[in-house]
Amino acid sequence: MKGKTLFVSGGTRGIGKAIVYAFAKKGCNVAFTYATSAETADKIIADIESKYGVKACAYALNILEPEKYKDVFANFDKDFERLDFFISNAIISGRAVVGGFGPFMRLKPKGLNNIYIATVDAFVVGAQEAAKRMEKIGGGSIISMSSTGNLIYTQNYAGHGTNKAAVETMVRYAAAELGDKNIRVNAVSGGPIDTDALKAFPNYEEVKSEVVKRSPLSRMGQPEDLTGACLFLCSDASSWLTGQTIVVDGGTTFQ
């Protein structure tokens, strides 16, 4: 990982933050986006650079405006000479998902469309920009974060679950078309992970209890539990692995 560069969307909290730290610890330079808090991003940058001696930069991005990725990557080019890994991770919550998060009979096009934009459109535009830069250095690895909500029923999750299924299909198409550039594309699908986003669920305690009950490991997943799969998919150990979804769920989708 030393001398290489990772770009991850949504890197100031939860899974994205855990990924940023995991790669930096391995000696990888890191770039990430944030939605609103430049102060939080700056604190992470200072902490990473002092702890691991790598370069870190952050860029503001509203994931509901994925076309702005082009501007973000233009700024990225000023800070870094190469891009090796891109992980599409940022998600939306709150008012943006009204009509997209809820029971089937309450779903509305606007909320569903917002989730699609933030999940599928954002992956496409981000991966396209990343691929252009990876091609210049002879290849790279692209990952989309997904969730097992498209495999098993999760209350109020129809909008997110169907879009996670869509992005996993997009991953396979991207893998098929970018392979000749030595760019591998995969997805990492997490079971319910104990993050601020999950805690925003109105039935969080119920979800947590059910996950602990379902998992043979008898615990919730933590953001750090997904970093190993991401590191693996960006390493030479996975050099013949593309177009796949790795499920990291504590065994919860089997029971």
Buried (B, 14 or more C-beta within 10 A) or exposed (E): BEEBBBBBBBBBBBBBBBBBBBBBBBEBBBBBBBBEBEEBBEEBBEEBBEEBEBBBBBBBBBBBBBEBBEEBBEEBEEEBEBBBBBBBBBBBBEEBBEBBBBEEEEBEEEBBBBBBBBBBBBBBBBBBBBBEBBBEBEBBBBBBBBBBBBBBEBBBBBBBBBBBBBBBEBBBEBBEEBBEBBBBBBBBBBBBBBBEBBEEBEEEEEBBEBBBEBBEEEEBBBBBBBBEBBBBBBEEEBEEBBBBBBBBBBEBBEE
